[in-house]
Structures are given as structure tokens and as C-alpha cells.
Amino acid sequence: MSLPVPSLFFRNAAQLLTLAGPPVPRRGKSLAELGIIFGGGVLTLGGKILRVGRTADLVTEARRRKAKVIDCRGRVVMPSFVDSHTHLVFAGSRVNDYEARLRGATYEEIARSGGGIQYSAQQVQGASVPELVAQAEGFLREFVAHGTTTLEVKTGYGLDVAQELKILEVIHRLRRGWELIPTLLAAHALPAKYANRRDAYLDCVARQLIPAAARKRLAEFADCFCDRGAFTVDDCRKLLRVGQQHGLIARVHAEQLQRTGATKLAIELGAASADHLDHVNAADIRSLARSNTVATLLPGASFFLGLKTYPPARRLIEAGAIVALASDFNPGTSPTSNMQFILSLACSALRLTPAEAISAATINAAYSLRRADRLGSLEPGKQADLIVMDVADYREIPYYFAVNHCVMTVKAGRVIWKK
């Protein structure tokens, strides 16, 4: 039997970033509106936010409810990060790929030599469910320590029906202690045994894997890697439509290595998110701006791969597209659990302002996961997911880059990590 959730009173925040507003995505100029309360406080009750305001205005009610006082001592309090694109579950690492890349090998050359996604699939096949759970839990503790409390988690390192379902089972077990949103990335790479039988693999995914994942209620979204060396627009359309027929909401890996038309496919399908977008063109940007498909940008992958191309974030924002940020945590192209570093990359490489980056990593990311009604901002009635950052000005979070500023992480009204 779980213990009751205590009432908490966070007081004396130098800046309380509420991001208050309707549960809709922030576009254009509204992306920079953080709803700051100076000298702010938050009162929680039963895992949810009861009131926000100036500290002095909350003291009486906090005393009446006998809330536990947490003095923030002039720090920044803000919503915890919502990481809307991760590949959390894998075995081992890909340090061999990393070193090969530093010696000049390309992403495609590494894959052809037995590295890349195929190598991760071999590692997963040799790992047990408890082993995969244990490694993922270690990573999750790092996410929480850096201020992330909600993660989307993709499969994709199984490359056959049994192994993909095994990864979904790992995610299901992990969800007992963490807020994770499962995505079936059935089409991540073509398995070696299907090298000359692409259609056979697509049929296997469509007829066996997707129905099984939906029947077992192990996935909420379906994703497809639509890019050079992966799957075509037609391939992904087929699989994502099957996913939709089984109740799985579409997400798409789009335009990372080259432009394929995957962004248009995402919009056509009403996908929740089109992710990466390093090579979108002007027409894609206009279409995204007219849609409700979130443009999820993953600068960690571009940074780690040493690429010179980053997604055109400013053009997306100025056009009115919904822009979110995520870590793309994975063993091959973005092995970071630090969303604060992603904010720094977003500012330095994508030219977002600190305020825009924070909105993109909280409320807009929550929107892309269909959870903006309860996550991503600090407002009465929403889940009490927040972090205390050891800075006096929110702009210092990305400014002091590659540093962990988080001193306390709160999930559903419980302190789950503190420095």
C-alpha cells in the first residue's frame, strides 16, 4: 500500500516559471512566454498543484494545510523536462562505433561493417529482460537527477517480432516506477536476414508485430525511420496506417540524413510529431506551420555525429510551427540524459532564446505526447512535476553549459531526487 502524498510548499523562488496558459502548444512569439512570478511559490496537494503565486500570498493556506516547507532560497523553480524522443532500452553501448567515427568512418560505413542498429539488435537479443530493465533504470536515475521526469521510449533494437515485444515488456515493467510513454519503432532498420526481402519484413511487422503490440496494450505510438538507408515514405505510410488502424498514434523520424518527404507524410497522417528535420525545405516548414504536428528537434544527434547541419529552428518558429526539443537518447548518435545540455545546444546551435528552449522542452514536448493537459507547466490542477535549479536567473541554465544545475526533482508531488 503506497503512502499518502504529502502537501508541499515551495517558497522563495527567485523566478517561478509557470508557463501558464491553455493546454495548447506555444507557437511563434508565445514560445518565449514563461509566465514568470518573481518571489514565487507553489503549493501542492495529493500529487497535484493546488496554487501558484507569490510566496507571501500562499503562506496562510500552506500553514492551514500543514504543508512541508521547502525553501528554494532564491533559486529558479520550473516544470520538469518532458523528453519526447528517446531510445532508452538497449544493451551495452556503441563505443566501437564512436571510435570508428572519430577515425573518419561515416554512419553508413559503420552500419555496413556490422555496427550501428544491427549491432545494438544483436546485443538486445543476447540480454535478458531483467538485464535490460537494470541498465535502463540506471539511465533513468540520471535523467531524474538532471530534471527529466517524463520520457517517451521507443523500441527499435529488436528487429523481429519476439525481440520488439521483449523491449515493450521491458518498458512495461519500467513504467511501474517511472512515467514512460511507449512507442513501437518497428521499422528502425531492415534486419540482416531480410536483406533482399524488404516487403516480407514489412508484411511481418504489419500482420504480426503491430497487432500483437496493440492487443497487449504495450504501445501508445508507432514510429518509422524514414531516411536514407532506412525505410521509404511508402514503407512508412503502410506501417503507420496499420498502426493507426490498431489505435497507435503516428510519429515519424524525418529528414535527418537527407530530405525524403517524410515531413509531408507525417502531416498527411496527422502524426503527433515529425522528429529531427535537419533537411526540411521551405515547403515543409510552411506545411508544418499550418499543422498540429510537432517539429521535434534533436540537436544532440547532430552534435554527437559532428554534423554541420542542424534543423532550421528559427525558420520553423517564425513560420508558426510547433517546436519541441528532445534528447534522442540512444547508444549510437546521442548518448546523453542531460536535457539542460540540449537547451544549451538549442541556444548556441539552433539560435533559440533560453525562454524558447525551455518552452520547447516542457509544454510543447508534453503536447507532442498528448499530455499538455496535465504536464509541462505549473498551474492549479496539473500534476506536480517540477524542478529546483541552482541558478537565480533561468537564462543561466543553458549559459553554464554541460553543468547539472538541478538540486531537486519532484514527480507527482513527491521529491524523487535531491542533491
Secondary structure, DSSP 8 states (H G I E B T S, - for coil): -------EEEEEEEEEE---S-SS--BGGGGG---EEEEEEEEEETTEEEEEEEHHHHHHHHHHTT-EEEE-TT-EEEE-EEE--B----SS--HHHHHHHHTT--HHHHHHTT-HHHHHHHHHHTS-HHHHHHHHHHHHHHHHHTTEEEEEEE--S--SHHHHHHHHHHHHHHTTTSEEEEEEEEESS--GGGTT-HHHHHHHIIIIIHHHHHHTT--SEEEEEESTTSB-HHHHHHHHHHHHHTT-EEEEEESSSS--SHHHHHHHTT-SEEEE-TT--HHHHHHHHTSS-EEEE-HHHHHHHT-S----HHHHHHHT-BEEE---BBTTTB----HHHHHHHHHHTT---HHHHHHHTTHHHHHHTT-TTTSSS--TTSB--EEEES-SSTTHHHHSTT---EEEEEETTEEEEE-
